[in-house]
Amino acid sequence: MRRVKGLAAAAATVLLLSACTDAGSSSADEQSTPPASSDGASITACQNAVVLGEDRVLDLSDARDFQAWGLVEPADASVPFSAGSPVEIAWRVTGTGAFDTWLADPQGNRVEAFKKPSTSTGGELDKPGEGWDAVYEFDEPGCWSLRVERQMPDRTTAISIDLRVEEGAPSFASVNELYDAVAGVLDCDPGTTAEPVTMQIDGYLPEYRMCTDTVEIIRYANAADRAKASELLNGAGNPVPYFAEGSNWHVLVLPDREGQVPGPDQIAALAEELGGRFVSPATG
């Protein structure tokens, strides 16, 4: 069985959601069976989906016996999500009975989520009920369902949403592989002696390499770590003016460095060529 391996959310393609149809059991009062059928019967609902991430709060208040609201984390620009990207959601759930949440993959197989009671008192959600943190991972594109349940002595009440997950952005196996890809677009200087700006992610240093005196390349162990680094970059007091990011990498234009600086159009073109996206936190 597949297991969630990380926290936070990341990547730069499309994860879509919609409320389930009656056939998909939007407020079911039944046992815990996958709401999607093995032949992908819920694909019709997915075709009418909206982008997850345009609104960070998921309102699942239609279920019998309980209401649920989910806050998609983190609050940076690393949305929408895609295949291969762990998605963290902070839930507030009313009602009684054991809380459970899980996914049904495109084949209708149950995929467990990592979940734990939340120590938050509600915070940004400002909704009633118990707090739970859950992390979901979508390891393939296609039509998924996300299910939230209350397991009471005489029945299980649930509500689910349909998710359409697109192919994830490409990742790189090493910083040298990433460097070669960047060098194919920008004029990297193999003789540069400039020092990179480093940051620790959960106690370890990602892989760094300088393209030029002003352009830094970073390769992370996974998409979740890149998402954490994106939060740091977007919230920095002296942020980089703009950068490119993908599944497990960044290409940063460093501030206050001497040398030729590629413009925003060049970095945007680089992001497109490498299957990532262009970010400009300094200008909002």
N, C-alpha and C positions, 0 to 999 in steps of 0.2 A: 504494500500500500504506500502511496506517496505521502510524504510528510512535509510540512512547512519548515523551512530552514532559517528564515530570517525575518526581521522586522522592517517596517517602513515601506514606502512605496516609491516606484520609479518608472522610467522609460518614456518614450516619446511617440507612441502610436496610439491606437484607439481601443478603449474598453467601453462598451456600451451597455446600458441597462434599461429595462422597462418593467412596469408592474406586470405580474403574470396574468394571463387570461384565466377564466374559470377552469379550463382544461389543465392549466399549469398550477392550479391550487393556490390562489393568492391569499386565501384565509382558510386553509384546510383544517378540519377537525378529524385527524386520522393518524395512523401509525407512520413511523419515520421511513418512508420509501422515497427514492429519488423522484423529484417532481418532473424531471426530464425523462423521456422514454429512450430506450436503447437505440432507436433508429432516428433520434434527433427530432422528435415530434414538436419540440418547443421552438424550432427555428423560425416559425412564422412570427411569433411574438418578438424574437430578436430582431427581425427585419424592421420593426417599428420602434427601435430603441433610441435613447438619447445618450449623450456622452456623460459618463461617470467622471466627475471632477469639475464640471461646470457649476454644480452645486455640491458643496462638501457634505451637506447633511442629507442622509437618506431617511425619508419619512415612511416607516412601515407601521402605521398606526391603524391598519384595517383588520387586524386579526381578532378573532373571537377570544375573549378573556384576557388579552394583554395588548399593550402598545410598545413599539420599539422605534428608537431613533438611532441612527449610526452617523458618527462623525469621521469622515475619511481623513487619515493622516498621511504624510505631514501636510502642513499648510503652505508649502512652497509651490513653485510652478511646475513641479514634476508630475503633471497630469496632462493628458489622460494616461491611463495605465495600459499595459500590454502583456502578452504571453511572456512568462519568465520573470515577471515583476511581482514580488510580494506586496500585498496591499493590507495595511493596518487600519482597522476600524474600531473606534471607541463607541460602545453601545450603552444606551440607557433603556432599560426594559422594565415595564410595570408587570403586575400580576404575580402569581405564585407558581411554585413548581420549579424543577430543575431547568436551568437554562442550557440550551445547546444551539450550536450553529455549525453548518458544514456546507460543502459544495456538491453539486452533481455535475460531472464533466460532460462533454459533448456526447459521450456514449451512454450516459445515464448512471455511471459508476459514482459511488459515494467517495468524496475526498475530504478527509478530516481537516479542520482548521485548528491552529494553535490558539487556545483561549485561556484566560485567567481572570479572576475578579479584579476590578479596577480599584485603585486606591484614590481615584479622583472623586470629588463630590459632585461632579456634573460639569463644572467649568464652562467651557465655551458652548456646550450643548444646552445647558439650562433646561433640562427636561427631568420629569420625575422618574422614579424607579431605581433598580439596582444598576450598578456600573459593571461592564465587562469589556475587556480588551480582547480582540480577536485578530488573527493574521491569516490571510488567505493567499494561496499561490496558484496561479493559472499557468500550467506548464505546456499548454498547447492552445492554438487559436480555435475558435468555434463558438458554439452556443452553450453557455453554462447556466446553472441556476444557483443562487445563494439562498439558503434557508435558515430562518431563525425560529426556534421552538421553545415552548414551555411544556415540560413533561409533568403532568399532574397524575394523581393516583388512578383516575378512571379514564383518562384520555391524554393524547398529545395534541396540542393546538399549535399550529405553525403558520407562518407567512413566508412567501418566497418571492424573489425577483429574478427575472431573466437577464442574463448577461451575454453580450456578444463581445468576444475577445479577438483582437486582430493580432497579426504576427508581430513579435517583438523586434525592437531595433537590434542591429547586429552588434555583437560584442567582440572583444579582442583577447587572444590567448596570452599575449605578452605586451609589454610596453614597446618592445622593438617592432612588433608587428603593427602596433598602433602608429609608431613613428614613421614606418615605411608608408602607411596609408596617408598620413598627414603630409609627408614629404612629396607625395604625388600630386598635391594640390598647392601647398605653400612652398616657398623657397627656403627649406631648412638649411642651417649652417652646421655641418658636422664638426666644425672646429670651435664652436662656441664654448666658452668656459664659464658662462653665467650660471649662477647657483639657483636652483629651484626654490620656490616657496613651498614649504611642507606643512602638512597637518596630519595629526593622528586621528584615525577612525577606529574607535573601540580598542585603543591600545596598540595598534599596529600602523606602520607607514605603508601607504600604497606605493606603487612603482612610479618613479618620476624620470623624465628625460626632457632636456631643453631642445626645442626646435631651433630657436634663435635666441638672442639676448632678451627678447621681449615676449616670446611665446613659449609656454610651458605645457608639456604633455603629461597627463596622469592616467594611469590604468589601475582600477580597483579590483578587488577580489570578486565582487559581485555587484549586481544592480542595487541592492539595498544599501551597500556602503557608498556607492555613488550618490544615492539619494540623500544620505546623511551629509555628505560633503556639499551637495547643492544647497542644503539648508544653511550651512555655515557660510557659503559664498554669498547667498542672497541676503543674509542678515549681517554681513560684516560692516563695520563702521567705515572702512575704506574699501569698498567692493571693487573687484575687477570691473572695468567698464563694460565688457561684453565677453562672452565665451561660447564655445560649442560643447554640447554634451550628448552622450549616447548611453546605451545600456550600462556599460561599466567603465566609462572614460570621460575625461574632460580635456579640452584644449583651451587654455587660459591666455588671455592677453593681459600681461602684468602691468599694473600702474607704476609710474615713477621709475621706469627703466629707460636707460639711454639706448638708442638704436632704432632701426626702422620698425614701425608699428603697422601691422596689417589693419585695414579699415573694417568697419562692421560688415560691409558687403562681401569682403573676402572671407571673413569668418562665417558668415551666413552661407556662402557658397560651399565652404568646407563642411559645415554641418550637413548640408543637403547631400553632398557627395559621399559622406561617411554614414548616411542613414540616421543622423541624429537631429538635433534642433539647435537653433540660435537663441541665446538668452542675453538680455541686457538689464541686469538688476540695477545698475547705476541710474538708469533713466526710468525705472519702473516698468 
